[in-house]
Amino acid sequence: MELGLWQVWEGGWISAILRGAAITIALGMASMAIGVVIGVGCGLIKWARIFPLMLVVDFYTSVVRGVPELLIIYLLFFSSVEFVAQVAAAFGYEGLAGNGYAFTIAVVAIAAISGAYSTEVVRGALAAIPSGHIEAARALGIPGRRIFHRIIAPQMLRIAVPGMNNVWQTTIKDTALVSVVGLQELMRVAFVGAGSTRHPFIFYLIAALVYLAITLVSQGGFDWIERRLRPRTRK
């Protein structure tokens, strides 16, 4: 055990793990940001029952939630990497597919997954808003845009935060799946380190602790957001 820890320190694996953790966080944040945009747009479509866009959104969420996340990553990556490599080579950028494409396709895949689950969170949050609030605003003659910004959006945000917390935690864990496309994120670094030093327990334990640290810090951030959005009652 002590020898394994010494190899991790002396072999420069600590810095590699930190770089992998940084890539994991960047990948998770980029995917979550895009997923939230997708979720809000698709959630509004489902809530407002806009036909036929609602059918498209239903198909998207059903497929993504019904197919394993790893399979989605495989389908997106291996169905396009050869084409991208050929196009990049034609323009003299042979290293493009190996360098930036893995990260790009990872963001697209995980954002698609995050967006599908965010859609249901947003739709549920909108459905939880008391219809009387909206009806009262309409009765007072408040314009529809102001109703959305002043009544619907604030309540939707407050109700959706706990669900978005769950989506974020899942998104961070889903980043481990993109190690199959060669992206040097945290799980990939742990896998390479475990194979190089033949101390898999130590590397996977370190990776688990880093993932746990990320999720605990994230949980604290979402708890703070929930407290800030909580309605204040006058005493």
MODELLER restraints for C-alpha pairs under 7 A, 6 or more apart:
rsr = mdl.restraints
at = mdl.atoms
rsr.add(forms.Gaussian(group=physical.xy_distance, feature=features.Distance(at['CA:4:A'], at['CA:199:A']), mean=6.14, stdev=0.5))
rsr.add(forms.Gaussian(group=physical.xy_distance, feature=features.Distance(at['CA:4:A'], at['CA:202:A']), mean=6.97, stdev=0.5))
rsr.add(forms.Gaussian(group=physical.xy_distance, feature=features.Distance(at['CA:8:A'], at['CA:14:A']), mean=6.52, stdev=0.5))
rsr.add(forms.Gaussian(group=physical.xy_distance, feature=features.Distance(at['CA:16:A'], at['CA:189:A']), mean=6.82, stdev=0.5))
rsr.add(forms.Gaussian(group=physical.xy_distance, feature=features.Distance(at['CA:17:A'], at['CA:186:A']), mean=6.08, stdev=0.5))
rsr.add(forms.Gaussian(group=physical.xy_distance, feature=features.Distance(at['CA:17:A'], at['CA:189:A']), mean=6.19, stdev=0.5))
rsr.add(forms.Gaussian(group=physical.xy_distance, feature=features.Distance(at['CA:20:A'], at['CA:184:A']), mean=5.96, stdev=0.5))
rsr.add(forms.Gaussian(group=physical.xy_distance, feature=features.Distance(at['CA:20:A'], at['CA:185:A']), mean=4.08, stdev=0.5))
rsr.add(forms.Gaussian(group=physical.xy_distance, feature=features.Distance(at['CA:20:A'], at['CA:186:A']), mean=4.06, stdev=0.5))
rsr.add(forms.Gaussian(group=physical.xy_distance, feature=features.Distance(at['CA:20:A'], at['CA:189:A']), mean=6.27, stdev=0.5))
rsr.add(forms.Gaussian(group=physical.xy_distance, feature=features.Distance(at['CA:21:A'], at['CA:185:A']), mean=6.31, stdev=0.5))
rsr.add(forms.Gaussian(group=physical.xy_distance, feature=features.Distance(at['CA:21:A'], at['CA:186:A']), mean=4.92, stdev=0.5))
rsr.add(forms.Gaussian(group=physical.xy_distance, feature=features.Distance(at['CA:23:A'], at['CA:185:A']), mean=5.33, stdev=0.5))
rsr.add(forms.Gaussian(group=physical.xy_distance, feature=features.Distance(at['CA:24:A'], at['CA:175:A']), mean=6.35, stdev=0.5))
rsr.add(forms.Gaussian(group=physical.xy_distance, feature=features.Distance(at['CA:24:A'], at['CA:185:A']), mean=5.30, stdev=0.5))
rsr.add(forms.Gaussian(group=physical.xy_distance, feature=features.Distance(at['CA:24:A'], at['CA:186:A']), mean=6.07, stdev=0.5))
rsr.add(forms.Gaussian(group=physical.xy_distance, feature=features.Distance(at['CA:27:A'], at['CA:107:A']), mean=6.15, stdev=0.5))
rsr.add(forms.Gaussian(group=physical.xy_distance, feature=features.Distance(at['CA:28:A'], at['CA:171:A']), mean=6.07, stdev=0.5))
rsr.add(forms.Gaussian(group=physical.xy_distance, feature=features.Distance(at['CA:28:A'], at['CA:172:A']), mean=5.34, stdev=0.5))
rsr.add(forms.Gaussian(group=physical.xy_distance, feature=features.Distance(at['CA:28:A'], at['CA:175:A']), mean=6.59, stdev=0.5))
rsr.add(forms.Gaussian(group=physical.xy_distance, feature=features.Distance(at['CA:30:A'], at['CA:107:A']), mean=6.61, stdev=0.5))
rsr.add(forms.Gaussian(group=physical.xy_distance, feature=features.Distance(at['CA:31:A'], at['CA:107:A']), mean=5.05, stdev=0.5))
rsr.add(forms.Gaussian(group=physical.xy_distance, feature=features.Distance(at['CA:31:A'], at['CA:110:A']), mean=5.73, stdev=0.5))
rsr.add(forms.Gaussian(group=physical.xy_distance, feature=features.Distance(at['CA:31:A'], at['CA:111:A']), mean=4.24, stdev=0.5))
rsr.add(forms.Gaussian(group=physical.xy_distance, feature=features.Distance(at['CA:32:A'], at['CA:111:A']), mean=6.08, stdev=0.5))
rsr.add(forms.Gaussian(group=physical.xy_distance, feature=features.Distance(at['CA:32:A'], at['CA:114:A']), mean=6.28, stdev=0.5))
rsr.add(forms.Gaussian(group=physical.xy_distance, feature=features.Distance(at['CA:32:A'], at['CA:168:A']), mean=6.63, stdev=0.5))
rsr.add(forms.Gaussian(group=physical.xy_distance, feature=features.Distance(at['CA:32:A'], at['CA:171:A']), mean=7.00, stdev=0.5))
rsr.add(forms.Gaussian(group=physical.xy_distance, feature=features.Distance(at['CA:34:A'], at['CA:111:A']), mean=5.74, stdev=0.5))
rsr.add(forms.Gaussian(group=physical.xy_distance, feature=features.Distance(at['CA:35:A'], at['CA:111:A']), mean=4.68, stdev=0.5))
rsr.add(forms.Gaussian(group=physical.xy_distance, feature=features.Distance(at['CA:35:A'], at['CA:112:A']), mean=6.40, stdev=0.5))
rsr.add(forms.Gaussian(group=physical.xy_distance, feature=features.Distance(at['CA:35:A'], at['CA:114:A']), mean=4.91, stdev=0.5))
rsr.add(forms.Gaussian(group=physical.xy_distance, feature=features.Distance(at['CA:35:A'], at['CA:115:A']), mean=3.80, stdev=0.5))
rsr.add(forms.Gaussian(group=physical.xy_distance, feature=features.Distance(at['CA:35:A'], at['CA:118:A']), mean=6.68, stdev=0.5))
rsr.add(forms.Gaussian(group=physical.xy_distance, feature=features.Distance(at['CA:36:A'], at['CA:115:A']), mean=6.03, stdev=0.5))
rsr.add(forms.Gaussian(group=physical.xy_distance, feature=features.Distance(at['CA:36:A'], at['CA:118:A']), mean=6.12, stdev=0.5))
rsr.add(forms.Gaussian(group=physical.xy_distance, feature=features.Distance(at['CA:38:A'], at['CA:115:A']), mean=5.11, stdev=0.5))
rsr.add(forms.Gaussian(group=physical.xy_distance, feature=features.Distance(at['CA:39:A'], at['CA:115:A']), mean=4.80, stdev=0.5))
rsr.add(forms.Gaussian(group=physical.xy_distance, feature=features.Distance(at['CA:39:A'], at['CA:116:A']), mean=6.51, stdev=0.5))
rsr.add(forms.Gaussian(group=physical.xy_distance, feature=features.Distance(at['CA:39:A'], at['CA:118:A']), mean=4.51, stdev=0.5))
rsr.add(forms.Gaussian(group=physical.xy_distance, feature=features.Distance(at['CA:39:A'], at['CA:119:A']), mean=3.81, stdev=0.5))
rsr.add(forms.Gaussian(group=physical.xy_distance, feature=features.Distance(at['CA:39:A'], at['CA:122:A']), mean=6.49, stdev=0.5))
rsr.add(forms.Gaussian(group=physical.xy_distance, feature=features.Distance(at['CA:40:A'], at['CA:119:A']), mean=6.29, stdev=0.5))
rsr.add(forms.Gaussian(group=physical.xy_distance, feature=features.Distance(at['CA:40:A'], at['CA:122:A']), mean=6.06, stdev=0.5))
rsr.add(forms.Gaussian(group=physical.xy_distance, feature=features.Distance(at['CA:42:A'], at['CA:57:A']), mean=6.15, stdev=0.5))
rsr.add(forms.Gaussian(group=physical.xy_distance, feature=features.Distance(at['CA:42:A'], at['CA:119:A']), mean=5.65, stdev=0.5))
rsr.add(forms.Gaussian(group=physical.xy_distance, feature=features.Distance(at['CA:43:A'], at['CA:119:A']), mean=4.56, stdev=0.5))
rsr.add(forms.Gaussian(group=physical.xy_distance, feature=features.Distance(at['CA:43:A'], at['CA:120:A']), mean=6.42, stdev=0.5))
rsr.add(forms.Gaussian(group=physical.xy_distance, feature=features.Distance(at['CA:43:A'], at['CA:122:A']), mean=5.16, stdev=0.5))
rsr.add(forms.Gaussian(group=physical.xy_distance, feature=features.Distance(at['CA:43:A'], at['CA:123:A']), mean=4.54, stdev=0.5))
rsr.add(forms.Gaussian(group=physical.xy_distance, feature=features.Distance(at['CA:44:A'], at['CA:123:A']), mean=6.59, stdev=0.5))
rsr.add(forms.Gaussian(group=physical.xy_distance, feature=features.Distance(at['CA:45:A'], at['CA:53:A']), mean=6.91, stdev=0.5))
rsr.add(forms.Gaussian(group=physical.xy_distance, feature=features.Distance(at['CA:45:A'], at['CA:54:A']), mean=5.91, stdev=0.5))
rsr.add(forms.Gaussian(group=physical.xy_distance, feature=features.Distance(at['CA:46:A'], at['CA:54:A']), mean=5.41, stdev=0.5))
rsr.add(forms.Gaussian(group=physical.xy_distance, feature=features.Distance(at['CA:46:A'], at['CA:123:A']), mean=6.55, stdev=0.5))
rsr.add(forms.Gaussian(group=physical.xy_distance, feature=features.Distance(at['CA:47:A'], at['CA:123:A']), mean=5.60, stdev=0.5))
rsr.add(forms.Gaussian(group=physical.xy_distance, feature=features.Distance(at['CA:47:A'], at['CA:126:A']), mean=6.76, stdev=0.5))
rsr.add(forms.Gaussian(group=physical.xy_distance, feature=features.Distance(at['CA:47:A'], at['CA:127:A']), mean=6.93, stdev=0.5))
rsr.add(forms.Gaussian(group=physical.xy_distance, feature=features.Distance(at['CA:61:A'], at['CA:116:A']), mean=4.81, stdev=0.5))
rsr.add(forms.Gaussian(group=physical.xy_distance, feature=features.Distance(at['CA:64:A'], at['CA:113:A']), mean=6.13, stdev=0.5))
rsr.add(forms.Gaussian(group=physical.xy_distance, feature=features.Distance(at['CA:64:A'], at['CA:116:A']), mean=6.49, stdev=0.5))
rsr.add(forms.Gaussian(group=physical.xy_distance, feature=features.Distance(at['CA:65:A'], at['CA:116:A']), mean=6.86, stdev=0.5))
rsr.add(forms.Gaussian(group=physical.xy_distance, feature=features.Distance(at['CA:70:A'], at['CA:177:A']), mean=6.14, stdev=0.5))
rsr.add(forms.Gaussian(group=physical.xy_distance, feature=features.Distance(at['CA:72:A'], at['CA:109:A']), mean=6.61, stdev=0.5))
rsr.add(forms.Gaussian(group=physical.xy_distance, feature=features.Distance(at['CA:73:A'], at['CA:109:A']), mean=5.59, stdev=0.5))
rsr.add(forms.Gaussian(group=physical.xy_distance, feature=features.Distance(at['CA:76:A'], at['CA:105:A']), mean=7.00, stdev=0.5))
rsr.add(forms.Gaussian(group=physical.xy_distance, feature=features.Distance(at['CA:76:A'], at['CA:109:A']), mean=6.87, stdev=0.5))
rsr.add(forms.Gaussian(group=physical.xy_distance, feature=features.Distance(at['CA:77:A'], at['CA:105:A']), mean=6.25, stdev=0.5))
rsr.add(forms.Gaussian(group=physical.xy_distance, feature=features.Distance(at['CA:81:A'], at['CA:97:A']), mean=6.77, stdev=0.5))
rsr.add(forms.Gaussian(group=physical.xy_distance, feature=features.Distance(at['CA:84:A'], at['CA:97:A']), mean=6.41, stdev=0.5))
rsr.add(forms.Gaussian(group=physical.xy_distance, feature=features.Distance(at['CA:85:A'], at['CA:94:A']), mean=6.68, stdev=0.5))
rsr.add(forms.Gaussian(group=physical.xy_distance, feature=features.Distance(at['CA:85:A'], at['CA:97:A']), mean=5.36, stdev=0.5))
rsr.add(forms.Gaussian(group=physical.xy_distance, feature=features.Distance(at['CA:88:A'], at['CA:94:A']), mean=5.51, stdev=0.5))
rsr.add(forms.Gaussian(group=physical.xy_distance, feature=features.Distance(at['CA:88:A'], at['CA:96:A']), mean=6.35, stdev=0.5))
rsr.add(forms.Gaussian(group=physical.xy_distance, feature=features.Distance(at['CA:102:A'], at['CA:181:A']), mean=6.28, stdev=0.5))
rsr.add(forms.Gaussian(group=physical.xy_distance, feature=features.Distance(at['CA:102:A'], at['CA:182:A']), mean=6.99, stdev=0.5))
rsr.add(forms.Gaussian(group=physical.xy_distance, feature=features.Distance(at['CA:102:A'], at['CA:183:A']), mean=5.83, stdev=0.5))
rsr.add(forms.Gaussian(group=physical.xy_distance, feature=features.Distance(at['CA:103:A'], at['CA:183:A']), mean=6.44, stdev=0.5))
rsr.add(forms.Gaussian(group=physical.xy_distance, feature=features.Distance(at['CA:106:A'], at['CA:178:A']), mean=6.12, stdev=0.5))
rsr.add(forms.Gaussian(group=physical.xy_distance, feature=features.Distance(at['CA:110:A'], at['CA:171:A']), mean=6.93, stdev=0.5))
rsr.add(forms.Gaussian(group=physical.xy_distance, feature=features.Distance(at['CA:114:A'], at['CA:167:A']), mean=6.51, stdev=0.5))
rsr.add(forms.Gaussian(group=physical.xy_distance, feature=features.Distance(at['CA:114:A'], at['CA:171:A']), mean=6.41, stdev=0.5))
rsr.add(forms.Gaussian(group=physical.xy_distance, feature=features.Distance(at['CA:117:A'], at['CA:167:A']), mean=6.73, stdev=0.5))
rsr.add(forms.Gaussian(group=physical.xy_distance, feature=features.Distance(at['CA:118:A'], at['CA:164:A']), mean=6.69, stdev=0.5))
rsr.add(forms.Gaussian(group=physical.xy_distance, feature=features.Distance(at['CA:118:A'], at['CA:167:A']), mean=6.76, stdev=0.5))
rsr.add(forms.Gaussian(group=physical.xy_distance, feature=features.Distance(at['CA:121:A'], at['CA:160:A']), mean=6.08, stdev=0.5))
rsr.add(forms.Gaussian(group=physical.xy_distance, feature=features.Distance(at['CA:121:A'], at['CA:163:A']), mean=5.82, stdev=0.5))
rsr.add(forms.Gaussian(group=physical.xy_distance, feature=features.Distance(at['CA:121:A'], at['CA:164:A']), mean=6.92, stdev=0.5))
rsr.add(forms.Gaussian(group=physical.xy_distance, feature=features.Distance(at['CA:122:A'], at['CA:160:A']), mean=6.07, stdev=0.5))
rsr.add(forms.Gaussian(group=physical.xy_distance, feature=features.Distance(at['CA:125:A'], at['CA:156:A']), mean=5.19, stdev=0.5))
rsr.add(forms.Gaussian(group=physical.xy_distance, feature=features.Distance(at['CA:125:A'], at['CA:159:A']), mean=5.38, stdev=0.5))
rsr.add(forms.Gaussian(group=physical.xy_distance, feature=features.Distance(at['CA:125:A'], at['CA:160:A']), mean=5.34, stdev=0.5))
rsr.add(forms.Gaussian(group=physical.xy_distance, feature=features.Distance(at['CA:126:A'], at['CA:156:A']), mean=5.50, stdev=0.5))
rsr.add(forms.Gaussian(group=physical.xy_distance, feature=features.Distance(at['CA:129:A'], at['CA:155:A']), mean=6.72, stdev=0.5))
rsr.add(forms.Gaussian(group=physical.xy_distance, feature=features.Distance(at['CA:137:A'], at['CA:147:A']), mean=6.66, stdev=0.5))
rsr.add(forms.Gaussian(group=physical.xy_distance, feature=features.Distance(at['CA:158:A'], at['CA:226:A']), mean=6.99, stdev=0.5))
rsr.add(forms.Gaussian(group=physical.xy_distance, feature=features.Distance(at['CA:158:A'], at['CA:229:A']), mean=5.80, stdev=0.5))
rsr.add(forms.Gaussian(group=physical.xy_distance, feature=features.Distance(at['CA:161:A'], at['CA:226:A']), mean=6.73, stdev=0.5))
rsr.add(forms.Gaussian(group=physical.xy_distance, feature=features.Distance(at['CA:165:A'], at['CA:222:A']), mean=6.40, stdev=0.5))
rsr.add(forms.Gaussian(group=physical.xy_distance, feature=features.Distance(at['CA:169:A'], at['CA:215:A']), mean=6.35, stdev=0.5))
rsr.add(forms.Gaussian(group=physical.xy_distance, feature=features.Distance(at['CA:176:A'], at['CA:187:A']), mean=5.38, stdev=0.5))
rsr.add(forms.Gaussian(group=physical.xy_distance, feature=features.Distance(at['CA:179:A'], at['CA:185:A']), mean=6.74, stdev=0.5))
rsr.add(forms.Gaussian(group=physical.xy_distance, feature=features.Distance(at['CA:179:A'], at['CA:187:A']), mean=6.36, stdev=0.5))
rsr.add(forms.Gaussian(group=physical.xy_distance, feature=features.Distance(at['CA:179:A'], at['CA:188:A']), mean=4.98, stdev=0.5))
rsr.add(forms.Gaussian(group=physical.xy_distance, feature=features.Distance(at['CA:186:A'], at['CA:207:A']), mean=6.67, stdev=0.5))
rsr.add(forms.Gaussian(group=physical.xy_distance, feature=features.Distance(at['CA:187:A'], at['CA:207:A']), mean=6.73, stdev=0.5))
rsr.add(forms.Gaussian(group=physical.xy_distance, feature=features.Distance(at['CA:190:A'], at['CA:203:A']), mean=5.24, stdev=0.5))
rsr.add(forms.Gaussian(group=physical.xy_distance, feature=features.Distance(at['CA:190:A'], at['CA:204:A']), mean=5.97, stdev=0.5))
rsr.add(forms.Gaussian(group=physical.xy_distance, feature=features.Distance(at['CA:190:A'], at['CA:207:A']), mean=6.40, stdev=0.5))
rsr.add(forms.Gaussian(group=physical.xy_distance, feature=features.Distance(at['CA:193:A'], at['CA:203:A']), mean=6.60, stdev=0.5))
rsr.add(forms.Gaussian(group=physical.xy_distance, feature=features.Distance(at['CA:194:A'], at['CA:200:A']), mean=4.14, stdev=0.5))
rsr.add(forms.Gaussian(group=physical.xy_distance, feature=features.Distance(at['CA:194:A'], at['CA:203:A']), mean=5.73, stdev=0.5))
